[in-house]
Amino acid sequence: MLSAGLPQGTVPKLERPGPLRERVYEALLELITTRALRPGQHLVESELAGHLGVSRQPVREALQRLNTEGWVDLRPAQGAFVHEPTEEEADQLLSVRTLLEAEAARLAAAHAGRPGIDALEELCSQGERAVAADDVDLAVATNAAFHAKVMELAGNVVLAELAAQVDRRVRWYYTPVARQRGTQSWIEHRELIAAIASRDEQGATAVMRAHTEHTRQTYHRREEA
């Protein structure tokens, strides 16, 4: 097996022309976020370059940037490895997420109209179908889309910008517990929709706070896949 751990054919070649350096960075970040590249995994420049259909230079530059941002650890004489988050790192990130999401839920309850609520209900249905089909990747993506929609309905640009800064790390931490959260997560989403639809700001805040806290607790007692 390749050190990069990516089966042939699973990673699309990057097309030229375009900002290749940025696209390589985004491709590697997505692979890390979805845990196709797992925490602690050794990243070999030549193998990643082969999978992505590029030279080693943009891969090297992307790994350096990912190291700066805390996604990758560059170890002298050993190479690059996907960062292994500590329990404290996860706890701090997920606690901040709770603050942002709870306020977004309150604002969504104050401002959301029928089209926005309908969009949340459709995303919730998609998530429920993903769980029923045991499609973890789709469940994780739909969960992210649901929370992004709540943030959009909040109508606060600054809050949305702050949430965007932590969104990918939230997905990173949520992926290994998505199956454990399963149906219960979407039951909580339904409760949130009901609170938003009834314009219950306090209720929406409480539901979102409890929902994100459940995810934080599940992460800390997770069983690694």
C-alpha positions in Angstrom: 0.0 0.0 0.0 1.2 3.5 -0.8 2.3 5.6 2.2 -0.2 8.2 1.2 -2.9 5.5 1.6 -5.1 6.6 -1.3 -6.4 3.9 -3.6 -5.7 4.6 -7.3 -8.6 6.3 -9.0 -10.1 7.9 -5.9 -8.4 11.2 -6.4 -9.2 13.2 -9.6 -6.3 14.7 -11.5 -6.1 18.5 -11.2 -6.7 20.3 -14.5 -4.5 23.1 -15.8 -4.5 26.0 -16.3 -5.4 27.8 -13.1 -4.0 28.6 -9.6 -2.5 25.2 -9.3 -0.8 25.8 -5.9 -4.2 26.8 -4.4 -6.0 23.8 -6.0 -3.4 21.4 -4.7 -3.8 22.9 -1.2 -7.6 22.6 -1.4 -7.4 19.0 -2.6 -5.1 18.0 0.2 -7.1 19.9 2.8 -10.3 18.2 1.6 -8.6 14.7 1.9 -7.5 15.5 5.4 -10.8 17.0 6.5 -12.8 14.0 5.3 -10.1 11.7 6.8 -9.2 10.0 3.5 -5.8 11.0 4.8 -6.0 10.0 8.5 -4.4 11.7 11.6 -0.8 10.5 12.0 -0.5 9.3 8.4 2.8 9.8 6.6 2.5 12.1 3.6 5.0 11.4 0.8 5.4 14.2 -1.7 6.1 12.0 -4.7 3.1 9.8 -4.1 0.7 12.7 -3.5 2.0 14.4 -6.6 1.3 11.2 -8.6 -2.2 10.9 -7.3 -3.0 14.5 -8.1 -1.2 14.5 -11.4 1.2 17.4 -10.6 4.8 17.9 -9.9 6.2 17.7 -6.4 6.7 21.5 -6.0 3.1 22.5 -5.5 2.6 19.6 -3.2 5.6 20.7 -1.1 4.3 24.3 -1.0 0.8 23.0 0.0 2.3 20.9 2.8 4.2 23.8 4.1 1.0 25.9 4.2 -0.9 23.1 5.9 1.9 22.9 8.4 1.5 26.6 9.2 -2.2 26.2 9.6 -1.9 23.2 11.9 -3.2 20.5 9.6 0.2 18.9 8.9 3.3 18.3 11.1 6.7 18.6 9.4 9.2 16.6 11.3 12.9 17.0 10.7 14.5 14.0 8.9 11.1 12.2 8.9 8.8 14.1 6.6 5.2 15.3 6.7 2.4 13.7 8.7 -1.2 14.5 9.1 -1.6 16.3 12.4 -3.1 14.3 15.3 -5.4 16.6 17.3 -5.2 16.4 21.0 -8.3 16.1 23.2 -7.7 19.7 24.4 -7.5 21.0 20.8 -10.8 19.3 20.0 -12.4 20.5 23.1 -11.4 24.2 22.6 -12.6 24.1 19.0 -15.9 22.5 19.7 -16.6 24.8 22.6 -16.1 27.8 20.4 -18.4 26.2 17.8 -21.1 25.9 20.5 -20.9 29.7 21.1 -21.1 30.6 17.5 -23.9 28.1 16.5 -26.1 28.9 19.5 -26.1 32.6 18.6 -26.8 31.7 15.0 -29.8 29.6 16.0 -31.2 32.5 18.1 -30.8 34.9 15.2 -32.3 32.4 12.7 -35.3 32.1 14.9 -35.7 35.9 14.9 -35.3 36.3 11.1 -35.9 33.1 9.1 -38.9 33.0 6.7 -40.7 30.1 5.3 -38.3 29.5 2.4 -35.4 29.2 4.8 -37.3 26.8 7.1 -38.3 24.7 4.0 -34.6 24.6 3.1 -33.7 23.3 6.5 -36.4 20.7 6.4 -35.1 19.5 3.0 -31.5 19.2 4.3 -32.8 17.4 7.3 -34.6 14.9 5.1 -31.4 14.4 3.1 -29.4 13.8 6.3 -32.0 11.2 7.5 -31.8 9.4 4.2 -28.0 9.4 4.4 -28.1 7.9 7.9 -30.6 5.2 6.8 -28.2 4.3 3.9 -25.2 4.3 6.3 -23.6 6.9 3.9 -21.2 8.6 6.4 -19.6 10.9 3.9 -23.0 12.2 2.7 -24.2 12.5 6.3 -21.2 14.6 7.2 -21.5 16.8 4.2 -25.3 17.3 4.7 -24.7 18.1 8.4 -22.2 20.8 7.4 -24.7 22.2 4.9 -27.5 22.2 7.5 -25.4 24.2 10.0 -24.2 26.5 7.2 -27.8 27.2 6.3 -28.7 28.1 9.9 -25.7 30.4 9.9 -27.0 32.0 6.6 -30.5 32.5 8.1 -29.0 34.3 11.1 -28.1 37.1 8.7 -25.0 38.2 10.6 -22.0 38.6 8.3 -19.4 38.8 11.0 -20.7 35.7 12.7 -20.7 33.8 9.4 -17.1 34.8 8.8 -16.1 33.5 12.2 -18.0 30.3 11.7 -16.3 29.7 8.3 -12.9 29.8 10.0 -13.8 26.8 12.2 -16.1 25.0 9.7 -13.5 22.6 8.3 -12.1 21.7 11.6 -15.6 21.0 12.9 -16.1 18.6 9.9 -12.7 17.0 10.8 -13.8 16.3 14.3 -17.4 15.3 13.4 -16.4 12.7 10.8 -15.2 10.0 13.2 -18.4 10.3 15.4 -21.0 10.8 12.6 -22.1 7.2 12.7 -22.3 7.2 16.5 -24.4 10.4 16.4 -26.5 8.9 13.7 -30.3 9.3 13.9 -30.2 11.2 17.1 -28.3 14.1 15.5 -31.1 14.6 13.0 -33.8 14.3 15.7 -32.1 17.2 17.3 -32.0 19.0 13.9 -35.8 18.6 13.7 -36.2 20.1 17.2 -34.1 23.0 16.1 -36.2 23.6 13.0 -39.4 23.5 15.1 -37.9 26.2 17.4 -36.9 28.4 14.5 -40.2 28.0 12.8 -42.1 29.1 15.9 -39.7 32.0 16.4 -38.6 30.7 19.8 -35.3 32.4 20.2 -34.5 31.0 23.6 -35.7 27.5 22.6 -33.5 27.6 19.4 -30.5 28.7 21.4 -31.0 25.9 24.0 -31.5 23.2 21.4 -28.4 24.2 19.4 -26.4 24.5 22.6 -27.4 21.0 23.6 -26.9 19.6 20.1 -23.4 20.9 19.7 -22.6 19.8 23.3 -23.7 16.2 22.5 -21.3 16.2 19.5 -18.4 17.4 21.8 -19.1 14.7 24.4 -19.4 12.0 21.7 -16.1 13.0 20.2 -14.4 12.6 23.6 -15.8 9.1 24.1 -15.6 8.1 20.5 -14.5 4.7 19.2 -12.0 5.2 16.4 -13.1 3.6 13.2 
